[in-house]
Each structure stands twice: as structure tokens, then as C-alpha cells.
Amino acid sequence: VKLDITSKFGRAILANSITMTPGTITVDIIDDYIYIHWIYVHSTDPEIYSRKISGRFEK
């Protein structure tokens, strides 16, 4: 999932928040992307999940 957060602290908070959500775990953060493993997938479009997962936190 592409990130718009630029600070390392903000990315760490987002990654931790995602991991605390049942059925998800943050695997890695590389450059502007966060790699997430989630169990309950309803779409294969990463843009949909980008808005669902990180959109709330990036506002």
C-alpha cells in the first residue's frame, strides 16, 4: 500500500495501528510502501485497501 506519510514516527504509528487490527499484520515498510498481510480480503485492488487501511490515519 502506498503511503503519503513522510515522517518515520507517523509510519511507525500507522504500522502499529494496522497490526493491532484483527486479521492484519504489517510485514515491512520500504520507501513509500507498507507491506501488509491480511486475512479477510474482499478485493485484489490495492487502491481500495489503501483508502480503507491508511486513509483514516493519513488525514
OpenMM code with the backbone's topology and positions (N, CA, C; nanometers):
from openmm import Vec3, app, unit

residues = "VAL LYS LEU ASP ILE THR SER LYS PHE GLY ARG ALA ILE LEU ALA ASN SER ILE THR MET THR PRO GLY THR ILE THR VAL ASP ILE ILE ASP ASP TYR ILE TYR ILE HIS TRP ILE TYR VAL HIS SER THR ASP PRO GLU ILE TYR SER ARG LYS ILE SER GLY ARG PHE GLU LYS".split()
positions = [
    Vec3(0.0852, -0.1166, 0.0000),
    Vec3(0.0000, 0.0000, 0.0000),
    Vec3(0.0898, 0.1230, 0.0000),
    Vec3(0.0628, 0.2159, -0.0910),
    Vec3(0.1421, 0.3395, -0.0990),
    Vec3(0.1079, 0.4302, 0.0182),
    Vec3(0.2123, 0.4888, 0.0775),
    Vec3(0.1955, 0.5785, 0.1915),
    Vec3(0.2142, 0.7232, 0.1504),
    Vec3(0.1372, 0.8109, 0.2136),
    Vec3(0.1570, 0.9548, 0.1961),
    Vec3(0.2235, 1.0151, 0.3186),
    Vec3(0.2366, 0.9381, 0.4244),
    Vec3(0.3001, 0.9855, 0.5473),
    Vec3(0.4509, 0.9915, 0.5240),
    Vec3(0.5132, 1.1040, 0.5574),
    Vec3(0.6564, 1.1185, 0.5319),
    Vec3(0.7424, 1.0980, 0.6560),
    Vec3(0.6872, 1.1194, 0.7750),
    Vec3(0.7695, 1.1063, 0.8959),
    Vec3(0.7825, 0.9599, 0.9376),
    Vec3(0.8985, 0.9238, 0.9869),
    Vec3(0.9220, 0.7870, 1.0330),
    Vec3(0.8329, 0.7537, 1.1518),
    Vec3(0.8124, 0.8515, 1.2396),
    Vec3(0.7267, 0.8303, 1.3558),
    Vec3(0.5824, 0.8026, 1.3125),
    Vec3(0.5321, 0.8802, 1.2175),
    Vec3(0.3966, 0.8600, 1.1664),
    Vec3(0.3796, 0.7244, 1.1015),
    Vec3(0.4805, 0.6812, 1.0279),
    Vec3(0.4753, 0.5493, 0.9643),
    Vec3(0.4763, 0.4377, 1.0683),
    Vec3(0.5539, 0.4567, 1.1738),
    Vec3(0.5583, 0.3562, 1.2808),
    Vec3(0.4236, 0.3467, 1.3517),
    Vec3(0.3612, 0.4605, 1.3772),
    Vec3(0.2289, 0.4608, 1.4412),
    Vec3(0.1269, 0.3916, 1.3513),
    Vec3(0.1288, 0.4221, 1.2218),
    Vec3(0.0373, 0.3585, 1.1273),
    Vec3(0.0597, 0.2081, 1.1232),
    Vec3(0.1857, 0.1655, 1.1124),
    Vec3(0.2172, 0.0225, 1.1073),
    Vec3(0.1692, -0.0484, 1.2328),
    Vec3(0.1889, 0.0127, 1.3475),
    Vec3(0.1448, -0.0462, 1.4731),
    Vec3(-0.0076, -0.0536, 1.4793),
    Vec3(-0.0749, 0.0495, 1.4335),
    Vec3(-0.2215, 0.0509, 1.4334),
    Vec3(-0.2779, -0.0568, 1.3420),
    Vec3(-0.2154, -0.0763, 1.2271),
    Vec3(-0.2596, -0.1807, 1.1347),
    Vec3(-0.2418, -0.3176, 1.1984),
    Vec3(-0.1283, -0.3398, 1.2624),
    Vec3(-0.1006, -0.4691, 1.3249),
    Vec3(-0.1986, -0.4983, 1.4380),
    Vec3(-0.2483, -0.3956, 1.5044),
    Vec3(-0.3437, -0.4160, 1.6133),
    Vec3(-0.4843, -0.4489, 1.5629),
    Vec3(-0.5090, -0.4289, 1.4339),
    Vec3(-0.6385, -0.4614, 1.3748),
    Vec3(-0.6466, -0.6124, 1.3538),
    Vec3(-0.7524, -0.6777, 1.4020),
    Vec3(-0.7637, -0.8236, 1.3851),
    Vec3(-0.7565, -0.8655, 1.2382),
    Vec3(-0.6763, -0.9673, 1.2109),
    Vec3(-0.6630, -1.0211, 1.0760),
    Vec3(-0.5594, -0.9528, 0.9899),
    Vec3(-0.4832, -0.8578, 1.0455),
    Vec3(-0.3811, -0.7878, 0.9673),
    Vec3(-0.2498, -0.7829, 1.0435),
    Vec3(-0.1417, -0.7753, 0.9681),
    Vec3(-0.0096, -0.7547, 1.0275),
    Vec3(0.0756, -0.6771, 0.9271),
    Vec3(0.1473, -0.5787, 0.9763),
    Vec3(0.2408, -0.5053, 0.8924),
    Vec3(0.3677, -0.5875, 0.8806),
    Vec3(0.4077, -0.6173, 0.7578),
    Vec3(0.5248, -0.7005, 0.7332),
    Vec3(0.6506, -0.6153, 0.7209),
    Vec3(0.6421, -0.5048, 0.6460),
    Vec3(0.7607, -0.4224, 0.6223),
    Vec3(0.7195, -0.2855, 0.5696),
    Vec3(0.8068, -0.1895, 0.5865),
    Vec3(0.7906, -0.0575, 0.5265),
    Vec3(0.9172, -0.0311, 0.4461),
    Vec3(0.9005, -0.0135, 0.3149),
    Vec3(1.0128, 0.0128, 0.2254),
    Vec3(0.9777, 0.1356, 0.1419),
    Vec3(1.0611, 0.2382, 0.1542),
    Vec3(1.0402, 0.3654, 0.0840),
    Vec3(0.9004, 0.4193, 0.1143),
    Vec3(0.8173, 0.4345, 0.0132),
    Vec3(0.6825, 0.4898, 0.0313),
    Vec3(0.5747, 0.3817, 0.0362),
    Vec3(0.6132, 0.2584, 0.0603),
    Vec3(0.5171, 0.1482, 0.0608),
    Vec3(0.5206, 0.0721, 0.1922),
    Vec3(0.4025, 0.0319, 0.2366),
    Vec3(0.3896, -0.0518, 0.3553),
    Vec3(0.3318, -0.1857, 0.3084),
    Vec3(0.3956, -0.2931, 0.3471),
    Vec3(0.3533, -0.4262, 0.3062),
    Vec3(0.2733, -0.4890, 0.4192),
    Vec3(0.1486, -0.5244, 0.3870),
    Vec3(0.0543, -0.5730, 0.4871),
    Vec3(0.0056, -0.7118, 0.4469),
    Vec3(-0.0008, -0.8001, 0.5461),
    Vec3(-0.0643, -0.9304, 0.5253),
    Vec3(-0.1990, -0.9241, 0.5955),
    Vec3(-0.3065, -0.9506, 0.5216),
    Vec3(-0.4375, -0.9529, 0.5863),
    Vec3(-0.5141, -1.0753, 0.5414),
    Vec3(-0.5985, -1.1234, 0.6309),
    Vec3(-0.6708, -1.2487, 0.6093),
    Vec3(-0.8009, -1.2265, 0.5330),
    Vec3(-0.8759, -1.1260, 0.5692),
    Vec3(-1.0100, -1.1049, 0.5140),
    Vec3(-1.0048, -1.0120, 0.3936),
    Vec3(-0.9675, -1.0674, 0.2785),
    Vec3(-0.9532, -0.9884, 0.1566),
    Vec3(-1.0835, -0.9960, 0.0768),
    Vec3(-1.1400, -0.8787, 0.0458),
    Vec3(-1.2630, -0.8732, -0.0328),
    Vec3(-1.2380, -0.8158, -0.1721),
    Vec3(-1.1153, -0.7714, -0.1980),
    Vec3(-1.0793, -0.7151, -0.3278),
    Vec3(-0.9289, -0.7325, -0.3475),
    Vec3(-0.8873, -0.7463, -0.4720),
    Vec3(-0.7439, -0.7561, -0.5008),
    Vec3(-0.6869, -0.6224, -0.5468),
    Vec3(-0.7691, -0.5189, -0.5475),
    Vec3(-0.7242, -0.3856, -0.5879),
    Vec3(-0.6572, -0.3160, -0.4693),
    Vec3(-0.5254, -0.2933, -0.4753),
    Vec3(-0.4561, -0.2318, -0.3615),
    Vec3(-0.5027, -0.0898, -0.3303),
    Vec3(-0.5554, -0.0178, -0.4286),
    Vec3(-0.6032, 0.1189, -0.4041),
    Vec3(-0.7234, 0.1198, -0.3099),
    Vec3(-0.8101, 0.0210, -0.3237),
    Vec3(-0.9269, 0.0124, -0.2353),
    Vec3(-0.8815, -0.0069, -0.0918),
    Vec3(-0.7884, -0.0978, -0.0701),
    Vec3(-0.7409, -0.1228, 0.0655),
    Vec3(-0.6510, -0.0114, 0.1167),
    Vec3(-0.5847, 0.0572, 0.0279),
    Vec3(-0.5041, 0.1721, 0.0698),
    Vec3(-0.5930, 0.2766, 0.1352),
    Vec3(-0.7066, 0.3041, 0.0725),
    Vec3(-0.8005, 0.4014, 0.1296),
    Vec3(-0.8633, 0.3487, 0.2579),
    Vec3(-0.8959, 0.2190, 0.2618),
    Vec3(-0.9611, 0.1623, 0.3801),
    Vec3(-0.8666, 0.1566, 0.4993),
    Vec3(-0.7423, 0.1198, 0.4750),
    Vec3(-0.6493, 0.0964, 0.5852),
    Vec3(-0.5775, 0.2237, 0.6272),
    Vec3(-0.5092, 0.2876, 0.5357),
    Vec3(-0.4274, 0.4020, 0.5760),
    Vec3(-0.4974, 0.5360, 0.5602),
    Vec3(-0.6039, 0.5422, 0.4839),
    Vec3(-0.6738, 0.6680, 0.4618),
    Vec3(-0.7220, 0.7335, 0.5893),
    Vec3(-0.7682, 0.6528, 0.6839),
    Vec3(-0.8165, 0.7063, 0.8114),
    Vec3(-0.7050, 0.7736, 0.8897),
    Vec3(-0.5853, 0.7181, 0.8810),
    Vec3(-0.4735, 0.7664, 0.9613),
    Vec3(-0.3971, 0.8795, 0.8944),
    Vec3(-0.4050, 0.8883, 0.7624),
    Vec3(-0.3263, 0.9872, 0.6892),
    Vec3(-0.3949, 1.1230, 0.6789),
    Vec3(-0.5158, 1.1348, 0.7291),
    Vec3(-0.5884, 1.2625, 0.7220),
    Vec3(-0.5324, 1.3628, 0.8186),
] * unit.nanometer
topology = app.Topology()
chain = topology.addChain("A")
for resn in residues:
    res = topology.addResidue(resn, chain)
    for name in ("N", "CA", "C"):
        topology.addAtom(name, app.Element.getBySymbol(name[0]), res)
